[in-house]
Protein backbone atom coordinates (compact mmCIF):
# COMPACT_ATOMS: atom_id res chain seq x y z
CA UNK A 1 0.00 0.00 0.00
CA UNK A 2 1.42 3.36 -1.05
CA UNK A 3 0.18 6.85 -0.29
CA UNK A 4 0.57 10.09 -2.19
CA UNK A 5 -0.31 13.64 -1.18
CA UNK A 6 -2.25 15.60 -3.76
CA UNK A 7 -3.72 19.09 -3.94
CA UNK A 8 -7.45 19.28 -4.64
CA UNK A 9 -9.30 22.46 -5.58
CA UNK A 10 -12.84 23.21 -4.48
CA UNK A 11 -14.69 26.22 -5.88
CA UNK A 12 -17.97 27.74 -4.78
CA UNK A 13 -19.18 31.13 -5.99
CA UNK A 14 -16.44 33.74 -5.73
CA UNK A 15 -14.21 31.56 -3.53
CA UNK A 16 -11.77 28.77 -4.22
CA UNK A 17 -9.74 26.70 -1.80
CA UNK A 18 -6.80 24.34 -2.17
CA UNK A 19 -6.55 21.44 0.23
CA UNK A 20 -3.95 18.72 0.65
CA UNK A 21 -5.34 15.18 0.76
CA UNK A 22 -3.70 11.78 0.90
CA UNK A 23 -4.61 9.17 -1.71
CA UNK A 24 -4.02 5.50 -0.96
CA UNK A 25 -2.81 3.25 -3.78
CA UNK A 26 -3.30 -0.52 -3.61
CA UNK A 27 -3.51 -3.44 -6.01
CA UNK A 28 -7.33 -3.38 -5.87
CA UNK A 29 -9.52 -2.20 -8.74
CA UNK A 30 -10.78 0.81 -6.74
CA UNK A 31 -7.31 2.27 -6.28
CA UNK A 32 -6.52 5.08 -5.59
CA UNK A 33 -9.00 5.92 -2.88
CA UNK A 34 -9.57 8.29 0.04
CA UNK A 35 -9.96 7.10 3.56
CA UNK A 36 -12.89 8.41 5.59
CA UNK A 37 -10.94 11.22 7.29
CA UNK A 38 -9.71 12.61 3.95
CA UNK A 39 -13.21 12.51 2.46
CA UNK A 40 -14.55 14.33 5.52
CA UNK A 41 -11.91 17.06 5.12
CA UNK A 42 -13.13 17.67 1.57
CA UNK A 43 -16.77 17.69 2.70
CA UNK A 44 -16.08 20.12 5.57
CA UNK A 45 -14.25 22.49 3.25
CA UNK A 46 -17.02 22.32 0.65
CA UNK A 47 -19.64 22.98 3.32
CA UNK A 48 -17.67 25.91 4.77
CA UNK A 49 -17.45 27.52 1.32
CA UNK A 50 -21.17 26.99 0.72
CA UNK A 51 -21.99 28.62 4.07
CA UNK A 52 -19.45 31.40 3.43
CA UNK A 53 -17.66 30.42 6.64
CA UNK A 54 -14.36 31.81 5.46
CA UNK A 55 -12.59 31.38 8.78
CA UNK A 56 -13.20 27.62 8.79
CA UNK A 57 -12.37 27.32 5.09
CA UNK A 58 -9.06 29.12 5.64
CA UNK A 59 -8.19 26.75 8.50
CA UNK A 60 -8.82 23.70 6.30
CA UNK A 61 -7.02 24.90 3.19
CA UNK A 62 -5.58 27.83 1.31
CA UNK A 63 -8.41 30.24 0.44
CA UNK A 64 -8.70 32.51 -2.60
CA UNK A 65 -11.25 35.07 -3.75
CA UNK A 66 -11.89 34.92 -7.47
CA UNK A 67 -12.48 38.13 -9.38
CA UNK A 68 -13.65 38.29 -12.99
CA UNK A 69 -11.34 39.95 -15.49
CA UNK A 70 -12.80 41.98 -18.32
CA UNK A 71 -10.67 41.92 -21.43
HUGI-V181951 format. One record per residue. RES is the residue in three letters. PSI is psi in radians with two decimals (* if undefined). D_LAST is the distance of its C-alpha to the last C-alpha in Angstrom with 1 decimal. Layout:
# HUGI-V181951
res=RES psi=PSI d_last=D_LAST
res=RES psi=PSI d_last=D_LAST
This chain:
# HUGI-V181951
res=UNK psi=2.20 d_last=48.3
res=UNK psi=2.67 d_last=45.3
res=UNK psi=2.68 d_last=42.4
res=UNK psi=2.34 d_last=38.9
res=UNK psi=2.35 d_last=36.3
res=UNK psi=2.59 d_last=32.8
res=UNK psi=2.21 d_last=29.6
res=UNK psi=2.60 d_last=28.4
res=UNK psi=2.29 d_last=25.1
res=UNK psi=2.28 d_last=25.3
res=UNK psi=2.39 d_last=22.5
res=UNK psi=2.07 d_last=23.1
res=UNK psi=-2.23 d_last=20.7
res=UNK psi=0.10 d_last=18.6
res=UNK psi=2.60 d_last=21.0
res=UNK psi=2.52 d_last=21.7
res=UNK psi=2.49 d_last=24.9
res=UNK psi=2.39 d_last=26.4
res=UNK psi=2.47 d_last=30.1
res=UNK psi=2.21 d_last=32.7
res=UNK psi=2.82 d_last=35.2
res=UNK psi=2.12 d_last=38.2
res=UNK psi=2.48 d_last=38.7
res=UNK psi=2.19 d_last=42.3
res=UNK psi=2.27 d_last=43.2
res=UNK psi=-3.08 d_last=46.6
res=UNK psi=-0.01 d_last=48.4
res=UNK psi=2.81 d_last=48.0
res=UNK psi=-0.43 d_last=45.9
res=UNK psi=0.12 d_last=43.7
res=UNK psi=2.50 d_last=42.6
res=UNK psi=2.80 d_last=40.3
res=UNK psi=2.88 d_last=40.5
res=UNK psi=2.49 d_last=39.9
res=UNK psi=3.02 d_last=42.9
res=UNK psi=-0.72 d_last=43.1
res=UNK psi=-0.70 d_last=42.0
res=UNK psi=-0.71 d_last=38.8
res=UNK psi=-0.67 d_last=38.0
res=UNK psi=-0.62 d_last=38.8
res=UNK psi=-0.79 d_last=36.4
res=UNK psi=-0.76 d_last=33.5
res=UNK psi=-0.73 d_last=34.7
res=UNK psi=-0.70 d_last=35.1
res=UNK psi=-0.77 d_last=31.6
res=UNK psi=-0.75 d_last=30.2
res=UNK psi=-0.69 d_last=32.4
res=UNK psi=-0.73 d_last=31.5
res=UNK psi=-0.71 d_last=27.8
res=UNK psi=-0.62 d_last=28.7
res=UNK psi=0.04 d_last=30.9
res=UNK psi=0.63 d_last=28.4
res=UNK psi=1.41 d_last=31.1
res=UNK psi=-0.53 d_last=29.0
res=UNK psi=-0.82 d_last=32.1
res=UNK psi=-0.74 d_last=33.5
res=UNK psi=-0.69 d_last=30.3
res=UNK psi=-0.50 d_last=30.0
res=UNK psi=-0.53 d_last=33.6
res=UNK psi=-0.50 d_last=33.2
res=UNK psi=-3.04 d_last=30.2
res=UNK psi=2.17 d_last=27.2
res=UNK psi=2.44 d_last=24.9
res=UNK psi=2.61 d_last=21.1
res=UNK psi=2.24 d_last=19.0
res=UNK psi=2.34 d_last=15.7
res=UNK psi=2.34 d_last=12.8
res=UNK psi=2.57 d_last=9.7
res=UNK psi=2.19 d_last=6.3
res=UNK psi=2.22 d_last=3.8
res=UNK psi=* d_last=0.0
